[in-house]
Each structure stands twice: as structure tokens, then as C-alpha cells.
């Protein structure tokens, strides 16, 4: 097996962040009594939330958990706005 085939620590952390984000989004939707989006939408959305959180953290240098929460709120707000159209 090549070293290139092995997931790096960074990739494992990013994957864990994405799965955590997806779990939080599912939890919030269930808690709000909303219908869950399909798995592909959840994957794409959670990836975008993680990317945005990383971008914001690099730019602002604030606490990672506070920025992660804000990115999640923005994603949920954007999803709700799409439903209103």
C-alpha cells in the first residue's frame, strides 16, 4: 500500500468535522420538526459549512467553536430562505 493511499491526519480531521456538522444539522432539523434534506444535500451542505468555518477562522482568528456555530446558523438560515421562495 502506498503512503498516498493512506488518509492523512488532516483528511481524517476534516472528515470528522464534516460528519459532526452533518450530525448537528440533522439534529437541528429533527428538533425543529422539519423534513431532513436528502443525504447528498447534507453532504454538500456540511462540506460547505466546514470550508466556510475554516475560511472565517483563518481570516478572523477567533475561537473555532464559536465560528463553527455561526457557520452552522448561516447554513440553516440559507436553507430556510430557499424554502420560502
N, C-alpha and C positions, 0 to 999 in steps of 0.2 A: 504494500500500500504506500503510495506517495504521500509526502507531507502535505502536498497541495490538496489531497482528498480529505484530509482531516480538518474538521471545523476548528477555526481558531477561537481563542478565548473571547475575542471581540465579537465574533459571529454568534457564539453561544449566548453572550450577554444580550446582544441585540435581539436574538430570537426570544429570549426570556422576557425582555421588555415588551416585545410585540405581543406575546401570549398573555402577559399580565394586563396590558392595555385592552386586549380583546375581552378578557375576563371582566374587567371593570365596566366596559361598555355593555356587555351582556347583562351584568348585574344591575346597572342603572336602568336599562330598558325594561327588565323584568320588574324591578322595583316601581317603575313608573306605569306599569301595566301596558306597555307598548309592545307592538309586534317586533320581534327581532329581525334585523335585515338578514339577507342570505349570507352564507359563510364567505363567499368571495368579497362581498361588500365589507364585511367585518375585517377580513384580512387586509384589504386595501386601506380601509379607514384606520385601522390600528397601526399599520406601517406609516401612514401619513402623520398620525399623531406623534409617533416616536421620532420621526425625522424632524418634525416641527419643534418638538421639545428639545432635541439636540441642538438645532439651529439657534433657538432662542437662548438656551443655556450658554452656548459659546459666545453669543452676542452680548448678553447682559451679565453673565457670570453670577447668576443668582442660585439659590438653593434648588437642587434638581427636583425635589418632590413638589415644591410649590409650582415650578414651571410645568411639571408633568400634569398636575391637577388643572392648571389653566389651559393647557393644550387639549385636555380631555373635554373641558367645558366648551371650548371653542368648536370642537368637532361635533359635540352633541347639539350645540346651538345651530351650526350649519346644517346638520341633518334635519332638524326640526323645521328650519326655514324652507327646505326643499319640499317638505310635506304640505306646507301652507299654500303653495302655488297652485 
